[in-house]
């Protein structure tokens, strides 16, 4: 499993009317030296953490994870969902004082779409998007409607490329450690082998409370945690319960939890005898106690999820359980369906035993969660053995090849409610991640397509409700929880402002 943290030590100096305060904020990077270009190594969590401090996008995600204008003054969408028109806010400048223009936007999109651009995920998201400028209006044209496109715009930091030659832009990937002018609350004042110094951007909309930040990247969580315990680091991002618990051993530390856009589900392989019975799948769904999993192996670092839409996408509303877990009713349904409990406590019918292997990647805390799920299934009379698979082999060797009976998997689709790549009937591997092997549900396909192409919030919300109902009827999986990350801070950083969802560092300038 790739490292999900980067250690960053930060010296933060307030404005001249306040005393000097030394803060050291910890993250852990996938690769060092750390890229200062948010489009290069964009999947590195340290680069992602730095991005909102340095750059802005046309749109941003608000506190409910809904895309709203950022650099853009506003946006209109055509009725067919194929054309987006945006204008920039007036008076925008880069940190070096030059004007931020639509040419910078065009050049950024052009680079992402160019041959050899290093970020395959970003390149794929912008593939087929035609960008043109007429006067003060930017027009983005799509070949097919994509309800996710506003989220895509929020995930593209705009860089100061408008006056650069194509050759200079092409060199950016190999010169990602060279600072560019910025649009966010900070600019890069200097770098060396051990530190990146950020200072307040004089052209930012609002001056950040922390006027100066010295960022010192480290290479492991162990190093960051040791520095935090010693008091030489004041904040560390934890992505597992064990990491959070380790950091909270420091006296006076406080954990600020933020919900990610990921989700964890228990997937049924419907090709397997027993699991092909919808009564069995429904019984498992009815019996699973999500709160027990969250309070147990997750130690509270997660929120329950009751449907396919990630719980972190708050603008769609918080899905809640239609009823409390009811293992007694689930057991009665199994018995009525002919799955009788034998002398050993396990259920079987006509020589077929409800005895399965639950495959899970070796990525904390998923093995511990799998053990908790297996315990609940055992109590239902479904014998469950947990098989831990090396993380690097799990997707291709287990899920995509359908070499599993039950599987516990973690996914992250970002702030995009379009889950068609997981459940559309045509999204079977290698075209997608629909690995359950269930029969085609034409109504589900129709509702997933509507969700993927919805042109308004009301249409998206209605389609999401229908998709959730379809999957609740088919039960190809049990949706368990949305993972959380925890920014653990010392008492000196107790005023840290952390949003409920998204990036823990999205509001760092307000600390």
C-alpha positions as CSV (number, residue, x, y, z in Angstrom):
1,X,0.0,0.0,0.0
2,X,1.4,3.4,-1.0
3,X,2.2,5.7,1.9
4,X,-0.7,7.9,2.5
5,X,1.1,10.5,4.7
6,X,4.0,13.0,4.3
7,X,5.7,14.6,7.2
8,X,5.8,18.4,7.0
9,X,7.4,20.5,9.7
10,X,6.2,24.1,9.6
11,X,7.4,27.2,11.3
12,X,4.5,29.6,11.3
13,X,4.8,33.3,12.1
14,X,1.7,35.4,12.7
15,X,1.4,39.0,11.7
16,X,3.5,41.7,13.4
17,X,0.8,42.4,15.9
18,X,1.0,38.9,17.4
19,X,3.8,37.0,19.1
20,X,6.0,34.7,17.0
21,X,4.6,31.1,17.2
22,X,6.5,28.0,16.0
23,X,4.2,25.4,14.4
24,X,5.4,22.2,12.7
25,X,2.7,20.4,10.7
26,X,3.4,16.8,9.7
27,X,2.4,14.9,6.6
28,X,4.5,11.7,4.9
29,X,5.3,11.8,1.1
30,X,5.2,9.0,-1.4
31,X,8.3,10.5,-3.2
32,X,11.0,12.9,-2.2
33,X,11.9,15.6,-3.1
34,X,8.4,16.9,-2.9
35,X,6.9,18.3,-6.0
36,X,5.8,22.0,-5.9
37,X,3.7,21.5,-9.0
38,X,0.3,20.2,-8.0
39,X,-0.2,18.6,-11.4
40,X,3.0,16.5,-11.1
41,X,2.7,13.6,-8.6
42,X,-0.9,14.7,-8.0
43,X,-1.7,11.4,-6.3
44,X,1.0,12.0,-3.7
45,X,-0.9,12.9,-0.5
46,X,1.8,15.4,0.5
47,X,1.4,17.2,-2.9
48,X,-2.4,17.1,-2.5
49,X,-2.1,18.6,1.0
50,X,0.1,21.5,-0.3
51,X,-2.1,22.2,-3.3
52,X,-4.8,24.3,-1.6
53,X,-2.1,26.4,0.1
54,X,-0.6,27.4,-3.2
55,X,-3.2,27.2,-6.0
56,X,-6.8,27.7,-6.8
57,X,-9.1,26.1,-9.5
58,X,-12.0,27.4,-11.6
59,X,-14.3,25.8,-9.0
60,X,-13.8,24.5,-5.5
61,X,-15.7,22.2,-3.2
62,X,-17.7,23.8,-0.4
63,X,-18.3,22.4,3.0
64,X,-20.9,20.0,1.6
65,X,-18.6,18.9,-1.2
66,X,-20.6,20.7,-3.8
67,X,-18.7,22.5,-6.6
68,X,-18.9,26.3,-6.3
69,X,-17.1,29.2,-8.1
70,X,-13.5,29.8,-7.0
71,X,-11.4,31.6,-9.7
72,X,-14.6,31.6,-11.8
73,X,-17.1,34.4,-11.2
74,X,-19.9,32.1,-12.3
75,X,-20.8,29.2,-14.6
76,X,-23.7,28.3,-16.9
77,X,-24.5,24.9,-18.3
78,X,-26.4,24.2,-21.5
79,X,-29.7,22.2,-21.2
80,X,-28.1,19.2,-22.9
81,X,-25.2,19.2,-20.4
82,X,-22.6,19.4,-23.1
83,X,-21.4,23.0,-22.8
84,X,-20.1,25.0,-19.8
85,X,-19.4,28.7,-20.0
86,X,-17.4,30.5,-17.3
87,X,-16.0,33.9,-16.7
88,X,-13.1,34.8,-14.3
89,X,-13.5,37.0,-11.3
90,X,-12.1,40.5,-11.8
91,X,-8.8,41.6,-10.4
92,X,-7.1,38.2,-10.1
93,X,-3.3,38.2,-9.9
94,X,-0.5,35.7,-9.4
95,X,1.7,36.1,-6.4
96,X,4.3,37.9,-8.6
97,X,1.8,40.6,-9.4
98,X,1.0,39.5,-13.0
99,X,-2.6,39.2,-14.1
100,X,-4.3,35.8,-13.9
101,X,-6.1,35.3,-17.2
102,X,-8.1,32.9,-19.2
103,X,-4.9,32.2,-21.2
104,X,-3.5,30.6,-18.0
105,X,-6.6,28.4,-17.9
106,X,-6.3,27.4,-21.5
107,X,-2.6,26.6,-21.2
108,X,-3.1,24.5,-18.1
109,X,-5.8,22.5,-19.8
110,X,-3.6,22.2,-22.9
111,X,-0.8,20.8,-20.9
112,X,-3.0,18.3,-19.1
113,X,-4.3,17.2,-22.6
114,X,-0.8,17.1,-24.2
115,X,1.0,13.9,-25.2
116,X,3.4,12.7,-22.4
117,X,1.6,14.6,-19.5
118,X,2.7,12.6,-16.4
119,X,-0.7,12.5,-14.6
120,X,-2.8,9.7,-16.3
121,X,-5.8,10.3,-14.1
122,X,-6.0,14.0,-14.8
123,X,-5.4,13.4,-18.4
124,X,-8.2,10.9,-18.6
125,X,-10.6,13.3,-16.9
126,X,-9.9,16.0,-19.4
127,X,-9.7,13.8,-22.5
128,X,-12.2,15.0,-25.2
129,X,-12.9,18.4,-23.5
130,X,-12.7,21.2,-26.0
131,X,-11.6,24.5,-24.4
132,X,-12.0,27.8,-26.2
133,X,-12.0,31.5,-25.2
134,X,-14.1,34.2,-26.7
135,X,-13.7,37.6,-25.1
136,X,-14.1,37.2,-21.4
137,X,-15.8,33.8,-21.7
138,X,-14.3,30.4,-21.4
139,X,-16.3,27.6,-23.1
140,X,-15.7,24.0,-22.3
141,X,-17.5,21.5,-24.6
142,X,-18.0,17.8,-23.9
143,X,-18.7,15.0,-26.3
144,X,-21.2,13.4,-23.9
145,X,-22.9,14.9,-20.8
146,X,-21.0,14.2,-17.5
147,X,-22.6,15.2,-14.3
148,X,-19.1,14.8,-12.7
149,X,-17.5,17.5,-14.8
150,X,-17.9,20.4,-12.2
151,X,-16.0,18.1,-9.8
152,X,-13.4,17.6,-12.4
153,X,-13.0,21.4,-12.7
154,X,-12.5,21.7,-9.0
155,X,-9.7,19.1,-9.1
156,X,-7.6,21.0,-11.7
157,X,-5.3,23.7,-10.1
158,X,-4.7,26.4,-12.6
159,X,-1.0,27.3,-13.1
160,X,0.6,30.5,-14.5
161,X,1.4,29.0,-17.9
162,X,-0.3,31.5,-20.2
163,X,2.9,33.4,-21.1
164,X,5.1,30.3,-21.3
165,X,6.3,28.7,-24.5
166,X,5.2,25.1,-25.2
167,X,8.8,24.0,-24.7
168,X,8.9,25.7,-21.3
169,X,5.6,24.0,-20.3
170,X,6.9,20.6,-21.4
171,X,9.9,21.0,-19.1
172,X,7.7,21.5,-16.0
173,X,7.4,17.7,-15.3
174,X,11.1,17.4,-14.9
175,X,11.4,20.7,-13.0
176,X,8.6,20.2,-10.5
177,X,10.8,21.3,-7.7
178,X,11.1,24.8,-9.2
179,X,8.5,27.2,-7.7
180,X,6.0,29.0,-9.9
181,X,3.9,32.0,-9.0
182,X,0.9,31.0,-7.0
183,X,-2.8,32.0,-6.6
184,X,-3.5,30.5,-3.2
185,X,-2.9,32.0,0.3
186,X,0.9,31.3,0.1
187,X,3.7,31.6,-2.3
188,X,7.1,29.8,-2.2
189,X,9.8,32.0,-0.9
190,X,12.6,29.5,-1.1
191,X,13.6,25.9,-1.2
192,X,16.6,23.8,-0.2
193,X,17.3,20.1,0.3
194,X,15.5,20.1,3.6
195,X,12.9,22.9,3.6
196,X,10.3,24.6,1.6
197,X,9.5,28.1,2.9
198,X,6.1,29.5,2.2
199,X,5.1,33.1,2.9
200,X,1.8,35.0,2.7
201,X,0.8,35.7,-0.9
202,X,0.4,39.5,-1.1
203,X,-2.3,39.1,-3.8
204,X,-4.4,36.5,-2.0
205,X,-8.0,37.4,-1.3
206,X,-7.4,37.3,2.4
207,X,-4.1,37.3,4.3
208,X,-3.6,34.0,6.0
209,X,-3.1,34.1,9.8
210,X,0.1,32.2,9.4
211,X,2.5,34.5,7.7
212,X,5.4,32.2,7.1
213,X,5.6,28.4,6.8
214,X,8.7,26.3,6.6
215,X,7.8,22.9,5.2
216,X,10.2,20.1,5.9
217,X,9.2,16.9,4.1
218,X,10.0,13.5,5.8
219,X,9.6,10.0,4.3
220,X,7.6,7.9,6.8
221,X,4.8,8.1,9.4
222,X,7.2,6.6,12.0
223,X,9.5,9.6,11.6
224,X,6.6,12.0,11.8
225,X,5.1,10.3,14.8
226,X,8.5,10.3,16.6
227,X,8.9,14.0,16.0
228,X,5.3,14.6,17.2
229,X,6.0,12.6,20.4
230,X,9.2,14.6,21.0
231,X,7.4,17.9,20.6
232,X,9.3,19.0,17.5
233,X,6.3,18.6,15.3
234,X,2.9,20.1,16.2
235,X,0.5,18.3,13.8
236,X,0.4,15.0,12.0
237,X,-2.2,13.5,9.6
238,X,-3.3,10.0,10.6
239,X,-5.1,7.7,8.2
240,X,-5.6,4.7,10.4
241,X,-7.0,4.2,13.9
242,X,-3.6,2.8,15.0
243,X,-1.8,5.9,13.7
244,X,-4.3,8.2,15.5
245,X,-4.0,6.3,18.7
246,X,-0.2,6.5,18.6
247,X,-0.3,10.3,18.1
248,X,-2.8,10.9,20.8
249,X,-0.4,9.5,23.4
250,X,1.2,12.9,23.4
251,X,-0.2,14.9,26.3
252,X,-2.6,17.7,25.3
253,X,-3.0,16.5,21.7
254,X,-6.4,16.7,20.0
255,X,-7.8,14.8,17.0
256,X,-9.7,16.7,14.3
257,X,-11.5,14.1,12.1
258,X,-12.5,14.6,8.5
259,X,-14.6,12.3,6.3
260,X,-13.0,11.2,3.0
261,X,-14.8,10.6,-0.2
262,X,-13.9,6.9,-0.1
263,X,-16.2,4.0,0.9
264,X,-15.6,0.4,2.1
265,X,-18.0,-2.3,1.1
266,X,-18.5,-6.1,1.5
267,X,-18.8,-7.5,-2.0
268,X,-20.7,-10.7,-2.8
269,X,-19.5,-13.0,-5.7
270,X,-22.9,-13.9,-6.9
271,X,-21.5,-16.8,-9.0
272,X,-20.8,-18.7,-5.8
273,X,-23.5,-21.1,-4.5
274,X,-25.3,-19.7,-1.5
275,X,-24.3,-16.1,-2.4
276,X,-26.4,-16.4,-5.6
277,X,-29.4,-16.5,-3.3
278,X,-30.7,-12.9,-2.8
279,X,-32.2,-14.0,0.5
280,X,-28.7,-14.8,1.8
281,X,-27.4,-11.4,0.6
282,X,-30.3,-9.5,2.1
283,X,-29.9,-11.3,5.4
284,X,-26.3,-10.3,5.6
285,X,-27.2,-6.7,4.9
286,X,-29.9,-6.8,7.6
287,X,-27.6,-8.3,10.2
288,X,-24.5,-6.2,9.8
289,X,-24.0,-3.7,12.6
290,X,-22.0,-0.8,11.2
291,X,-21.8,1.1,14.5
292,X,-20.2,-2.0,16.1
293,X,-17.5,-2.0,13.3
294,X,-16.9,1.7,13.7
295,X,-16.7,1.7,17.5
296,X,-14.6,-1.5,17.5
297,X,-11.9,-2.1,14.9
298,X,-12.1,1.5,13.5
299,X,-12.0,3.1,17.0
300,X,-14.4,5.7,15.8
301,X,-12.5,6.7,12.7
302,X,-15.3,6.3,10.2
303,X,-18.9,7.2,9.5
304,X,-21.6,4.6,8.6
305,X,-22.6,4.3,5.0
306,X,-26.0,2.8,4.0
307,X,-25.9,3.1,0.3
308,X,-23.6,3.4,-2.8
309,X,-23.1,7.2,-2.7
310,X,-20.0,8.1,-0.6
311,X,-21.1,9.5,2.7
312,X,-18.6,12.4,2.3
313,X,-20.7,13.9,-0.5
314,X,-22.9,15.8,1.9
315,X,-24.9,17.9,-0.7
316,X,-26.8,14.7,-1.6
317,X,-27.9,14.3,2.0
318,X,-26.8,12.0,4.7
319,X,-28.2,8.5,4.1
320,X,-29.4,6.8,7.2
321,X,-30.4,3.2,8.0
322,X,-34.0,2.4,7.2
323,X,-34.0,0.2,10.4
324,X,-31.6,-0.9,13.1
325,X,-29.5,-4.1,12.5
326,X,-31.7,-7.1,13.1
327,X,-29.8,-10.4,13.2
328,X,-32.8,-12.2,14.6
329,X,-35.0,-11.2,11.7
330,X,-32.1,-12.0,9.3
331,X,-31.7,-15.5,10.8
332,X,-35.4,-16.1,10.6
333,X,-35.4,-15.2,6.9
334,X,-32.6,-17.6,6.3
335,X,-34.4,-20.4,8.1
336,X,-37.6,-19.7,6.1
337,X,-35.5,-19.9,2.9
338,X,-34.4,-23.4,3.9
339,X,-31.0,-22.5,5.3
340,X,-31.1,-24.6,8.5
341,X,-28.6,-24.4,11.4
342,X,-26.6,-27.6,11.8
343,X,-25.1,-29.1,14.9
344,X,-21.9,-27.0,14.4
345,X,-24.0,-23.8,14.3
346,X,-23.5,-23.3,10.6
347,X,-26.3,-23.1,8.0
348,X,-26.7,-25.3,5.0
349,X,-29.4,-26.3,2.4
350,X,-29.5,-29.3,0.2
351,X,-25.8,-30.1,0.8
352,X,-24.7,-26.5,0.2
353,X,-23.1,-24.9,3.2
354,X,-23.0,-21.2,4.0
355,X,-19.3,-21.3,4.5
356,X,-17.1,-18.7,2.8
357,X,-13.7,-17.1,2.6
358,X,-13.6,-13.3,3.1
359,X,-10.7,-11.9,1.1
360,X,-9.2,-8.6,2.2
361,X,-6.1,-6.6,1.3
362,X,-3.3,-6.2,3.8
363,X,-4.0,-2.5,4.2
364,X,-4.8,-1.3,7.7
365,X,-7.5,-1.2,9.1
366,X,-9.2,-3.4,6.5
367,X,-8.0,-6.8,8.0
368,X,-9.3,-5.7,11.4
369,X,-12.6,-4.7,9.9
370,X,-12.9,-8.0,8.0
371,X,-12.4,-9.9,11.3
372,X,-15.2,-7.8,12.8
373,X,-17.5,-8.6,9.8
374,X,-16.6,-12.3,10.0
375,X,-17.6,-12.4,13.6
376,X,-21.0,-10.9,12.8
377,X,-21.5,-13.4,10.0
378,X,-20.5,-16.3,12.2
379,X,-23.1,-15.3,14.7
380,X,-25.7,-15.5,11.9
381,X,-24.7,-19.1,11.0
382,X,-22.5,-18.1,8.0
383,X,-19.0,-19.6,8.6
384,X,-16.5,-17.0,7.5
385,X,-12.7,-17.3,7.2
386,X,-10.7,-14.2,6.6
387,X,-7.9,-14.4,4.0
388,X,-5.4,-11.5,4.0
389,X,-4.0,-10.8,0.5
390,X,-0.9,-8.6,-0.2
391,X,-2.3,-5.2,-1.2
392,X,-0.4,-5.1,-4.5
393,X,-2.1,-8.4,-5.6
394,X,-5.7,-7.7,-4.4
395,X,-7.2,-5.7,-7.2
396,X,-6.0,-7.7,-10.2
397,X,-5.4,-11.0,-8.5
398,X,-8.6,-11.2,-6.5
399,X,-11.3,-8.7,-7.4
400,X,-10.9,-8.2,-11.2
401,X,-10.3,-11.9,-11.7
402,X,-13.3,-12.8,-9.6
403,X,-11.1,-15.1,-7.5
404,X,-13.1,-14.5,-4.3
405,X,-16.3,-15.5,-2.5
406,X,-16.7,-12.5,-0.2
407,X,-14.4,-9.5,-0.5
408,X,-13.8,-6.4,1.7
409,X,-12.6,-3.5,-0.5
410,X,-11.9,0.2,-0.1
411,X,-12.7,2.6,-3.0
412,X,-12.3,6.3,-3.6
413,X,-14.2,8.0,-6.4
414,X,-13.5,11.5,-5.2
415,X,-16.4,13.9,-4.7
416,X,-18.1,12.5,-7.7
417,X,-21.5,10.8,-7.0
418,X,-21.3,8.9,-10.4
419,X,-20.8,5.3,-9.3
420,X,-21.6,3.7,-12.6
421,X,-18.0,2.4,-12.9
422,X,-18.8,0.1,-10.0
423,X,-22.3,-1.1,-10.8
424,X,-23.2,-0.5,-14.5
425,X,-23.7,-3.9,-16.2
426,X,-21.2,-3.0,-18.9
427,X,-18.6,-1.9,-16.3
428,X,-17.3,-5.4,-15.8
429,X,-13.5,-5.8,-15.9
430,X,-11.5,-4.5,-17.6
431,X,-14.1,-1.7,-18.5
432,X,-14.8,-1.1,-14.8
433,X,-15.1,-2.5,-11.3
434,X,-18.4,-4.3,-11.3
435,X,-17.0,-7.6,-10.0
436,X,-20.1,-9.1,-8.3
437,X,-21.2,-11.2,-11.3
438,X,-24.9,-10.5,-10.8
439,X,-27.5,-10.5,-13.5
440,X,-28.2,-7.4,-15.6
441,X,-30.7,-5.0,-14.0
442,X,-32.0,-2.7,-16.7
443,X,-33.6,-0.3,-14.2
444,X,-30.3,0.0,-12.4
445,X,-28.4,0.7,-15.6
446,X,-31.0,3.3,-16.6
447,X,-30.7,5.1,-13.2
448,X,-26.9,4.9,-13.1
449,X,-26.9,6.5,-16.6
450,X,-29.2,9.2,-15.3
451,X,-27.0,9.9,-12.3
452,X,-23.9,10.1,-14.6
453,X,-25.5,12.6,-16.9
454,X,-27.7,14.7,-14.6
455,X,-27.7,18.4,-15.3
456,X,-28.9,19.7,-12.0
457,X,-28.7,19.1,-8.2
458,X,-32.4,18.0,-8.2
459,X,-31.8,15.5,-11.0
460,X,-28.7,14.2,-9.4
461,X,-30.4,13.8,-6.0
462,X,-33.4,12.0,-7.6
463,X,-31.2,9.7,-9.6
464,X,-29.0,8.9,-6.6
465,X,-32.1,7.9,-4.6
466,X,-33.2,5.5,-7.4
467,X,-29.7,4.0,-7.7
468,X,-29.6,3.4,-3.9
469,X,-33.1,1.7,-4.1
470,X,-32.0,-0.5,-7.0
471,X,-28.9,-1.7,-5.3
472,X,-30.8,-2.2,-2.0
473,X,-33.0,-4.6,-3.9
474,X,-30.2,-6.4,-5.8
475,X,-27.8,-6.4,-2.8
476,X,-24.5,-7.0,-4.8
477,X,-22.7,-5.6,-1.7
478,X,-23.1,-4.3,1.8
479,X,-22.0,-0.7,2.1
480,X,-20.2,-0.4,5.4
481,X,-18.6,3.0,6.1
482,X,-16.7,6.0,4.8
483,X,-13.2,6.2,6.1
484,X,-12.0,9.2,8.0
485,X,-8.6,10.8,8.4
486,X,-7.5,12.6,11.5
487,X,-5.4,15.7,11.9
488,X,-3.9,15.2,15.3
489,X,-2.7,18.6,16.7
490,X,-0.9,19.7,19.8
491,X,-2.5,22.1,22.2
492,X,-0.7,25.0,20.6
493,X,-2.6,24.4,17.3
494,X,-6.0,23.8,19.0
495,X,-7.6,26.5,16.9
496,X,-7.0,24.5,13.7
497,X,-10.0,24.8,11.3
498,X,-10.8,21.4,9.7
499,X,-13.7,20.9,7.4
500,X,-16.1,18.0,7.9
501,X,-15.2,16.5,4.5
502,X,-12.4,16.8,1.9
503,X,-8.9,17.9,2.6
504,X,-7.8,18.4,6.2
505,X,-5.6,21.3,5.0
506,X,-8.2,23.1,2.9
507,X,-8.7,25.7,5.6
508,X,-5.1,25.7,6.9
509,X,-4.7,29.4,6.1
510,X,-7.3,30.2,8.8
511,X,-5.5,28.3,11.6
